[in-house]
Amino acid sequence: LVYRRMRVKEVFASGSADMKASLAWQLGALKRSMDYEADIPNFLEPWYGIGIVPAAFGLDYVWKSGQAPAISRKFASTREMLNAPHKPIRETAIGRHTLEMISYFLEQTKGRVPISFCDVQSPLNILGLAIDINQFFMDFYLDPEAIAAAMSLVADLLVEFTHDQLNLIGDALAKP
């Protein structure tokens, strides 16, 4: 028997844009999960997916009803992404919203329910989303220095934003 955390589909689709609804759905799932024996705890998640990092490069989210957020466009190459201006994730609209969502979850639960970091995935996944996928894979062969630089830049942005989240979540952080 495999236990999977109870998840409400709206929280991982267009419903993630509404922090109040997201919290209500997640608390409802958490309450229902108490009816089942499990060896892992449930937790809250300020979910926004891998597009949160491309937002640092000006790629905005598109919210279609009933679907997870997508990004508005892609870079034509890894080098184009590296040459694009970028800023810390916390300074983007989705970064600010994510931090506000964490604060809201903490305020409403008084920090008594564990909260995870938002789901941003790995640098490889992030770059595969932000760059035209055909060119991205070609760049591994044609421009490996750009790939290495892009991976490093994305990792640095991720680390910085993870620290921003950790500073907010504090002792309420969901841990394995």
PyMOL commands that set and color helices and strands:
alter all, ss='L'
color gray80, all
select helices_A, chain A and resi 9-12+14-17+19-33+50-52+54-57+78-83+89-91+93-109+123-130+133-142+144-172
alter helices_A, ss='H'
color red, helices_A
select strands_A, chain A and resi 61-62+70-71
alter strands_A, ss='S'
color yellow, strands_A
deselect
rebuild
show_as cartoon
